[in-house]
Amino acid sequence: MKILAFIGSLRKESYNSQLAHTIAERYRDRFEMEFAEIGDVPLFNQDEEMNAPPSVLKLREQVKAADAVLIVTPEYNWSVPGVLKNALDWLSRVEKVLIGKPAMIAGVSTGAMGTLRAQLHLREILAGLQVKLLPPAGNELLVGQAAQKFDAASGKLTDEATLQHLDAVVGRFVEFVASVNR
Ligand SMILES: Cc1cc2nc3c(=O)[nH]c(=O)nc-3n(C[C@H](O)[C@H](O)[C@H](O)COP(=O)(O)O)c2cc1C
């Protein structure tokens, strides 16, 4: 199974990037993960949509080749970071490669709420894009108080309770992807 990961933070030491890499490594026997380079994508301009830049053409091909998408994003000002929304806007036009694609969403914040508000907005955005998600109840991956849950030296998620919840959600997601793509 091939998964394309979108990370909503471009920060080098991003906790969200650390979570995505933890997922890639922990479940490497279940899927292979590629990382989308959304930081290279210019600001969406509808005048240019028929003439998409190479960074967007590459993203489209990566989405088409993936069995599923993983979106791991921080919350910025109670919503989704602009860099992520920008990439999704490009992918919603001309070739609508996200339609019907299964996706898992997750987020890490330094505060207590674990990106709850951003994920509620993201679910609405993805509904408009006709992306397929597991129902939220029991499947939310909201990681708050990041500084206490990641190991600064290895850059990996080490909080045992969070890892156990992750195991359960990823297990259901892998079955969901198989059923959607069957
Ligand atoms: C522009 C900006 C807006 C933020 N807004 C929120 C917010 O609304 N809610 C929240 O929980 N944290 C917010 N934060 C704090 C982030 O949770 C924190 O910076 C986190 O580490 C970002 O994710 P990253 O480590 O993957 O870059 C904000 C941070 C930035 C830079």
The ligand as a Gaussian input file, in Angstrom:
#p B3LYP/6-31G(d) Opt

LIG

0 1
 C        0.763000      31.150000      13.024000
 C        0.507000      30.210000      14.198000
 C       -0.765000      30.063000      14.669000
 C       -1.028000      29.135000      15.702000
 N       -2.311000      28.945000      16.098000
 C       -2.601000      27.942000      16.955000
 C       -3.953000      27.591000      17.240000
 O       -4.889000      28.186000      16.755000
 N       -4.180000      26.538000      18.075000
 C       -3.134000      25.810000      18.628000
 O       -3.401000      24.862000      19.368000
 N       -1.846000      26.146000      18.398000
 C       -1.552000      27.166000      17.553000
 N       -0.257000      27.468000      17.267000
 C        0.831000      26.749000      17.980000
 C        1.157000      25.419000      17.299000
 O        0.398000      24.388000      17.909000
 C        2.643000      25.112000      17.474000
 O        3.436000      26.169000      16.966000
 C        3.029000      23.795000      16.815000
 O        4.308000      23.412000      17.249000
 C        3.005000      23.939000      15.295000
 O        3.222000      22.698000      14.678000
 P        4.656000      22.223000      14.140000
 O        5.478000      21.899000      15.350000
 O        4.342000      21.009000      13.339000
 O        5.256000      23.323000      13.331000
 C        0.028000      28.406000      16.272000
 C        1.328000      28.580000      15.777000
 C        1.569000      29.455000      14.753000
 C        2.984000      29.593000      14.214000

